[in-house]
Amino acid sequence: MVTGTPGTQTWHERVQVADRSAHAEAERKVANDEHYGRLREESAKRRAAAKKEPATPAQLRYLTSLADKAGKERFAAEFA
C-alpha cells in the first residue's frame, strides 16, 4: 500500500508509469502503425520475392536427400 509515509520496508521496487491520456494513446497508435506498417511492407516484399525465385541447386539437393532418407513413397505421401 502506498501511504507516502516512511515504513519498515527495506526494499524498493521500480514503478513504471504509463500516460493513458487520449493524446498519449493517439501518439502511441501512430507510432505503432508506422513501425508495424514498415514490418508488414518488408514481409510482403520478402513473400513476393520468394514466390518468384526458383529453388536453388542446394535446396534441390537437400530435398532429394530428404526424399531418399524417408523413402520416396512416404515423402510423396507426407509432403505432396
N, C-alpha and C positions, 0 to 999 in steps of 0.2 A: 504494500500500500504506500502511496506517495503522500506524505503529510507536509513536507517542507521543513520538518524539524529533525535535528540530528537524532540518530538512534544508536542501537548497539551493533548495527550491521558493519562488518569489517571488510566486505567485498562490494564491488560496484559493477554494474552492467552497463554496456553502451546501449543507448536507445536511439533508433533512427526515426526521425520524424518525417512523415510524408505530407506534403501540402496537397490537399484534396479539393482545393477551390476549383470553381468552374474554369477559370483562366489557366491554372496549372494543369488541369486534366486535358484541356484543349491543346496546350503546348505538347504534352506528353503524347497525345494521339497523333499530332502532326509529325513528331519525331519518329514514332513507331512506324507510321505509314511510309515515311521516307526510307527508313532503314530496311524494313521488310519488303518494300517495293523494289529496292535495288536487289535484294536477295532473290526475289521472285523473277526479276528480269534475267539475272545471271543464270538461274536454274533453267529458265525457258531456253536460253541460248545454248546451254550445255545439252539439254534434251534434243533440241533441233539438230545440233551438230552430231550427236550420237546416232540419230536416225539416218543421217546421210552417209556416215562413214562405214565402209565395209569392214568386215572382220580382218584383223591383221594376220599375217602368216603365223605369228607366235600364238595368237588366240586360237587359230585353227588347229595348230599342233596340240595345244592344251586340250581342246575339245575332243580331238581324235584319240589322244592318250586316255582321257577320261572314259570315252566310249569303250576302248579296248579293255580297260581295267574292270569296268562294271559289266561288261558283256553287251554286245550290240543290241540284243533283243530287249534287255532291261533298260538300256539307255534310251532306245526308241520309245518304249512304253512310258518311262518316267518323264522324259524331257521333251516329248513331242508337242 
